[in-house]
Amino acid sequence: MQSSKWNIIWLAPWLLLTWGLCEILVWLPLLILGTVIVPIQLLLMDPNKYIKESLINKGMPIYVFPYKWMDELFGNHEDGLAPEWWWEKKGKDKSFWYVAITWFYRNSIRNMSFWPIVGTLPIINKIEWIGSDAYPNPVGKTCFIVWMGYYSGFLIQTKNNNGLWIGWKIYPKDRFGIADYRHYGIGPDTQRLH
């Protein structure tokens, strides 16, 4: 439901507070810890011994950490430690270690989407927004602030598809249903769009 523009008065500070606290109290400490632990673990492990099926892309094999706690904190239930498409983008001649490290920094602490309180499952009848509802397929520039209960997000995108996303990955169009990976959990994110 498109909401009154007056809601922006309380919603913008709420978005910045909840997103900021989540980034500072959860994501940043885990990123710092992961910066120490992940490279060492990747050097010590034989990736071919730790392959399982993606929890989201059924039938797709993914590389995982040898320890469940590491996989929950630093892994990626959707794409694993070194997705094939990322490996192709970085260069097939690159080592597993290099590809996994660059993926970790590009998509770090991704499993937060599935954690209670930090992440949430979609509740499509609770989605409200102010602004455009054209995303994720906008024509030209778009901007919106969206919320679902306590979880909120903000997107601004130029006509050249440059932009910024902060907050939880909820889109106004999600009120019609969610068919992508976010169906399994929606987490906070900070992403420069290009």
Contacts in CASP RR format, 6 or more apart in sequence:
PFRMAT RR
TARGET T0000
AUTHOR 0000-0000-0000
METHOD contacts of the structure
MODEL  1
MQSSKWNIIWLAPWLLLTWGLCEILVWLPLLILGTVIVPIQLLLMDPNKY
IKESLINKGMPIYVFPYKWMDELFGNHEDGLAPEWWWEKKGKDKSFWYVA
ITWFYRNSIRNMSFWPIVGTLPIINKIEWIGSDAYPNPVGKTCFIVWMGY
YSGFLIQTKNNNGLWIGWKIYPKDRFGIADYRHYGIGPDTQRLH
1 127 0 8 1.000
1 128 0 8 1.000
1 175 0 8 1.000
2 128 0 8 1.000
2 129 0 8 1.000
2 130 0 8 1.000
2 131 0 8 1.000
2 133 0 8 1.000
2 172 0 8 1.000
3 128 0 8 1.000
3 129 0 8 1.000
3 130 0 8 1.000
4 130 0 8 1.000
5 130 0 8 1.000
7 128 0 8 1.000
7 130 0 8 1.000
8 130 0 8 1.000
8 145 0 8 1.000
11 130 0 8 1.000
11 145 0 8 1.000
11 147 0 8 1.000
11 152 0 8 1.000
12 145 0 8 1.000
12 154 0 8 1.000
14 147 0 8 1.000
14 152 0 8 1.000
15 145 0 8 1.000
15 147 0 8 1.000
15 152 0 8 1.000
15 153 0 8 1.000
15 154 0 8 1.000
15 166 0 8 1.000
15 167 0 8 1.000
18 150 0 8 1.000
18 151 0 8 1.000
18 152 0 8 1.000
18 167 0 8 1.000
19 152 0 8 1.000
19 153 0 8 1.000
19 166 0 8 1.000
19 167 0 8 1.000
19 168 0 8 1.000
19 188 0 8 1.000
19 190 0 8 1.000
22 118 0 8 1.000
22 188 0 8 1.000
23 188 0 8 1.000
23 190 0 8 1.000
26 109 0 8 1.000
26 112 0 8 1.000
26 118 0 8 1.000
27 108 0 8 1.000
27 109 0 8 1.000
27 112 0 8 1.000
27 188 0 8 1.000
30 73 0 8 1.000
30 74 0 8 1.000
30 108 0 8 1.000
30 109 0 8 1.000
31 108 0 8 1.000
31 109 0 8 1.000
33 73 0 8 1.000
34 73 0 8 1.000
34 74 0 8 1.000
34 104 0 8 1.000
34 108 0 8 1.000
37 70 0 8 1.000
37 74 0 8 1.000
38 74 0 8 1.000
38 100 0 8 1.000
38 101 0 8 1.000
38 104 0 8 1.000
39 97 0 8 1.000
39 101 0 8 1.000
41 65 0 8 1.000
41 66 0 8 1.000
41 67 0 8 1.000
41 70 0 8 1.000
42 81 0 8 1.000
42 96 0 8 1.000
42 97 0 8 1.000
42 100 0 8 1.000
42 101 0 8 1.000
43 97 0 8 1.000
45 65 0 8 1.000
45 66 0 8 1.000
47 63 0 8 1.000
47 81 0 8 1.000
47 82 0 8 1.000
47 96 0 8 1.000
47 100 0 8 1.000
49 66 0 8 1.000
50 63 0 8 1.000
50 64 0 8 1.000
50 65 0 8 1.000
50 66 0 8 1.000
51 61 0 8 1.000
51 62 0 8 1.000
51 63 0 8 1.000
51 64 0 8 1.000
52 61 0 8 1.000
52 62 0 8 1.000
52 64 0 8 1.000
53 59 0 8 1.000
53 60 0 8 1.000
53 61 0 8 1.000
53 62 0 8 1.000
54 60 0 8 1.000
54 61 0 8 1.000
54 62 0 8 1.000
54 77 0 8 1.000
54 78 0 8 1.000
54 79 0 8 1.000
54 80 0 8 1.000
55 77 0 8 1.000
55 78 0 8 1.000
55 184 0 8 1.000
56 77 0 8 1.000
56 78 0 8 1.000
56 181 0 8 1.000
56 184 0 8 1.000
57 78 0 8 1.000
57 79 0 8 1.000
62 76 0 8 1.000
62 79 0 8 1.000
62 80 0 8 1.000
62 81 0 8 1.000
62 83 0 8 1.000
63 80 0 8 1.000
63 81 0 8 1.000
63 82 0 8 1.000
63 96 0 8 1.000
63 100 0 8 1.000
64 71 0 8 1.000
64 75 0 8 1.000
64 80 0 8 1.000
64 81 0 8 1.000
65 71 0 8 1.000
65 74 0 8 1.000
65 75 0 8 1.000
65 81 0 8 1.000
71 111 0 8 1.000
72 111 0 8 1.000
73 109 0 8 1.000
73 111 0 8 1.000
74 104 0 8 1.000
74 108 0 8 1.000
74 109 0 8 1.000
75 81 0 8 1.000
75 104 0 8 1.000
75 110 0 8 1.000
75 111 0 8 1.000
76 83 0 8 1.000
76 103 0 8 1.000
76 107 0 8 1.000
76 110 0 8 1.000
76 111 0 8 1.000
77 110 0 8 1.000
77 111 0 8 1.000
77 114 0 8 1.000
77 184 0 8 1.000
78 110 0 8 1.000
78 181 0 8 1.000
79 86 0 8 1.000
79 103 0 8 1.000
79 107 0 8 1.000
79 110 0 8 1.000
80 103 0 8 1.000
81 100 0 8 1.000
81 103 0 8 1.000
81 104 0 8 1.000
82 96 0 8 1.000
82 99 0 8 1.000
82 100 0 8 1.000
82 103 0 8 1.000
83 103 0 8 1.000
86 99 0 8 1.000
86 102 0 8 1.000
86 103 0 8 1.000
86 106 0 8 1.000
87 94 0 8 1.000
87 99 0 8 1.000
90 98 0 8 1.000
90 99 0 8 1.000
90 102 0 8 1.000
112 118 0 8 1.000
112 119 0 8 1.000
112 187 0 8 1.000
112 188 0 8 1.000
113 119 0 8 1.000
113 169 0 8 1.000
113 182 0 8 1.000
113 184 0 8 1.000
113 185 0 8 1.000
113 186 0 8 1.000
113 187 0 8 1.000
114 184 0 8 1.000
114 185 0 8 1.000
118 187 0 8 1.000
118 188 0 8 1.000
119 151 0 8 1.000
119 168 0 8 1.000
119 185 0 8 1.000
119 186 0 8 1.000
119 187 0 8 1.000
119 188 0 8 1.000
120 148 0 8 1.000
120 151 0 8 1.000
120 168 0 8 1.000
120 185 0 8 1.000
120 186 0 8 1.000
120 187 0 8 1.000
121 184 0 8 1.000
121 185 0 8 1.000
121 186 0 8 1.000
122 148 0 8 1.000
122 170 0 8 1.000
122 174 0 8 1.000
122 177 0 8 1.000
122 178 0 8 1.000
122 182 0 8 1.000
122 183 0 8 1.000
122 185 0 8 1.000
122 186 0 8 1.000
123 148 0 8 1.000
123 149 0 8 1.000
124 174 0 8 1.000
124 175 0 8 1.000
124 176 0 8 1.000
124 177 0 8 1.000
124 178 0 8 1.000
125 175 0 8 1.000
126 148 0 8 1.000
126 149 0 8 1.000
127 146 0 8 1.000
127 147 0 8 1.000
127 148 0 8 1.000
127 170 0 8 1.000
127 172 0 8 1.000
127 174 0 8 1.000
127 175 0 8 1.000
128 146 0 8 1.000
128 147 0 8 1.000
128 148 0 8 1.000
129 144 0 8 1.000
129 145 0 8 1.000
129 146 0 8 1.000
129 147 0 8 1.000
129 172 0 8 1.000
130 144 0 8 1.000
130 145 0 8 1.000
130 146 0 8 1.000
131 143 0 8 1.000
131 144 0 8 1.000
131 145 0 8 1.000
131 172 0 8 1.000
132 138 0 8 1.000
132 142 0 8 1.000
132 143 0 8 1.000
132 144 0 8 1.000
132 172 0 8 1.000
133 144 0 8 1.000
133 171 0 8 1.000
133 172 0 8 1.000
133 173 0 8 1.000
134 142 0 8 1.000
135 142 0 8 1.000
135 144 0 8 1.000
135 155 0 8 1.000
135 157 0 8 1.000
135 171 0 8 1.000
135 172 0 8 1.000
135 173 0 8 1.000
136 171 0 8 1.000
136 173 0 8 1.000
138 157 0 8 1.000
140 157 0 8 1.000
140 158 0 8 1.000
140 159 0 8 1.000
141 156 0 8 1.000
141 157 0 8 1.000
141 158 0 8 1.000
141 159 0 8 1.000
142 155 0 8 1.000
142 156 0 8 1.000
142 157 0 8 1.000
143 155 0 8 1.000
143 156 0 8 1.000
143 157 0 8 1.000
144 154 0 8 1.000
144 155 0 8 1.000
144 172 0 8 1.000
145 152 0 8 1.000
145 153 0 8 1.000
145 154 0 8 1.000
146 152 0 8 1.000
146 153 0 8 1.000
146 154 0 8 1.000
146 155 0 8 1.000
146 170 0 8 1.000
146 171 0 8 1.000
146 172 0 8 1.000
147 153 0 8 1.000
147 170 0 8 1.000
148 168 0 8 1.000
148 170 0 8 1.000
148 174 0 8 1.000
148 186 0 8 1.000
151 168 0 8 1.000
151 170 0 8 1.000
151 186 0 8 1.000
151 187 0 8 1.000
152 167 0 8 1.000
152 168 0 8 1.000
152 170 0 8 1.000
153 165 0 8 1.000
153 166 0 8 1.000
153 167 0 8 1.000
153 168 0 8 1.000
153 169 0 8 1.000
153 170 0 8 1.000
154 164 0 8 1.000
154 165 0 8 1.000
154 166 0 8 1.000
154 167 0 8 1.000
155 163 0 8 1.000
155 164 0 8 1.000
155 165 0 8 1.000
155 193 0 8 1.000
156 163 0 8 1.000
156 164 0 8 1.000
157 163 0 8 1.000
157 193 0 8 1.000
161 193 0 8 1.000
161 194 0 8 1.000
162 192 0 8 1.000
162 193 0 8 1.000
162 194 0 8 1.000
163 192 0 8 1.000
163 193 0 8 1.000
163 194 0 8 1.000
164 191 0 8 1.000
164 192 0 8 1.000
164 193 0 8 1.000
165 189 0 8 1.000
165 190 0 8 1.000
165 191 0 8 1.000
165 193 0 8 1.000
166 189 0 8 1.000
166 190 0 8 1.000
167 188 0 8 1.000
167 189 0 8 1.000
167 190 0 8 1.000
168 186 0 8 1.000
168 187 0 8 1.000
168 188 0 8 1.000
168 189 0 8 1.000
169 182 0 8 1.000
169 186 0 8 1.000
169 187 0 8 1.000
169 189 0 8 1.000
170 186 0 8 1.000
174 182 0 8 1.000
END
